[in-house]
Amino acid sequence: MIVVGGDNLIDLIESARDDGTVSFVGARGGSGYNTARAVARQNQAVGFITPIAMDNLGHFLADKMISDGVNLLSPRSPKPSSLAVVTLTAGQANYQFYRDDTAERQVDLPLLQANFPAHGYAFHLTSLAIISGADADAWVEFFVQKHTEGIVTTLDPNVRPILISDREVYLERLWRLMANVDILKLSDEDLEWIFLDLDFDAACTALLAKTKAKLTIVTKGADGAIGYCNSLKITIPAYPVSNLVDTVGAGDTFMGTVLSYLSSEGILSQDALAGLNHATLSQLLAQSAKAASINCSREGCNPPTVDELA
């Protein structure tokens, strides 16, 4: 089973605006939540280890996960659901978050250790989970433990600068994760924030020098993606989007497809990742880009099924 840890929340997505009002539509979201659903929709066994609230919004989140085929691994929490307010500019999402003392923050090392399944072979961590607080520290410690045990560790920082109050502390946490990761995915925006004084090519070089990842992927939105594995460097164009609705969840869908593809091919292991060849890496990136494109043609995060990717 692929185990996912990270945020689960309600996206309040701007739907209309005039001089007097702005309207929002509520949608399920959170990078970890989206990634787990993307994996499940591609028929790979996946569990979500972050607690989900027991309030009505929590039921709204949990019911969809379960119907998609995601296993809820941790007990539900009496704390409220987190919220993200999403405003749109030319289809691009901008976020504000409300998540102090919410269900997804009720994480400590004993909870993670108790609820990680014995048949788990990969652990994915993402986004808001590693921002700050005791829960962030617990996620990092658990991530390092899993890597040491031989579990494939995967990371998508999905950096949210609006929530990062102490840049240096955040980066220290990120460097530790990067030293214990097998698959690392970042966007070009993540890269720009992490390496402020470097251009894109120099930042990629600095990233590869910093991480111990066997596979590193940098996504560039409409400009495609780059994959690095051993001596390989493969660049692919973005998959065409026939009708752009929004980009919410595109990166999570891409990451979920990376995990699903590797799992379906039987190569989601530390040893197999070290030996990826050109053909496999090219197909992996192309499939992930296609999935992200399909997601962008729909409102909110709505990852494709395995049949839609065939």
Secondary structure by P-SEA (a helix, b strand, c coil): cbbbbbbbbbbbccccccccbbbbbbbbbcaaaaaaaaaaaaccbbbbcbbbbccaaaaaaaaaaaaaccccccccccbbbbbbbbbbccccccccccccccccccccaaaaaacccccccbbbbbcccccccaaaaaaaaaaaaaaaaccbbbbbccccccccccaaaaaaaaaaaaacccbbbbcaaaaaaaaccccaaaaaaaaaacccccbbbbbcccccbbbbcccbbbbbccccccccccccaaaaaaaaaaaaaaaaaccccaaaaacccaaaaaaaaaaaaaaaaaaaacccbbbbcccccc
